[in-house]
Amino acid sequence: MNLFLVLLLVAVILAVVVVLIKGLVNMAQTTQADLEGEGPSDRAIRSNKLMQQRILLQAVAIGLIAVILLFASAGS
């Protein structure tokens, strides 16, 4: 069970890194027109959704760490 949880944690951490890199690339491609336009641009909306995904994945990773620590402390 611990091996499965650790592998799942590694997968979630890799997903966080991928979403973070996608967000950085999206932010780096922001143009002056995106900043000066009326209302939120498509790039700003995408950036916000990527940030929400990253926060959700980080919460899942923290939850998995807590479960792994719970199992580790119960086993000793």
URSUL-V270494 format. One record per backbone hydrogen bond with DSSP energy under -0.5 kcal/mol. CO is the residue of the C=O (numbers start at 1). NH is the residue of the N-H. E is the energy in kcal/mol with one decimal. If there is no record, write none. Layout:
CO & NH & E
CO & NH & E
//
This chain:
1 & 5 & -2.3
2 & 6 & -2.5
3 & 7 & -2.5
4 & 8 & -2.4
5 & 9 & -2.4
6 & 10 & -2.4
7 & 11 & -2.2
8 & 12 & -2.3
9 & 13 & -2.6
10 & 14 & -2.4
11 & 15 & -2.0
12 & 16 & -2.2
13 & 17 & -2.2
14 & 18 & -2.4
15 & 19 & -2.5
16 & 20 & -2.5
17 & 21 & -2.5
18 & 22 & -2.4
19 & 23 & -2.2
20 & 24 & -2.3
21 & 25 & -2.6
22 & 26 & -2.4
23 & 27 & -2.4
24 & 28 & -2.4
25 & 29 & -1.3
27 & 30 & -1.4
31 & 35 & -1.4
32 & 36 & -2.0
33 & 37 & -1.3
41 & 45 & -2.2
42 & 46 & -2.4
43 & 47 & -2.4
44 & 48 & -2.1
45 & 49 & -2.2
46 & 50 & -2.4
47 & 51 & -2.0
48 & 52 & -2.2
49 & 53 & -2.2
50 & 54 & -2.4
51 & 55 & -2.4
52 & 56 & -2.2
53 & 57 & -2.6
54 & 58 & -2.4
55 & 59 & -2.1
56 & 60 & -2.1
57 & 61 & -2.4
58 & 62 & -2.3
59 & 63 & -2.3
60 & 64 & -2.5
61 & 65 & -2.3
62 & 66 & -2.2
63 & 67 & -2.2
64 & 68 & -2.8
65 & 69 & -2.6
66 & 70 & -2.1
67 & 71 & -2.5
68 & 72 & -2.4
69 & 73 & -2.3
70 & 74 & -1.8
71 & 75 & -1.6
72 & 76 & -0.7
//
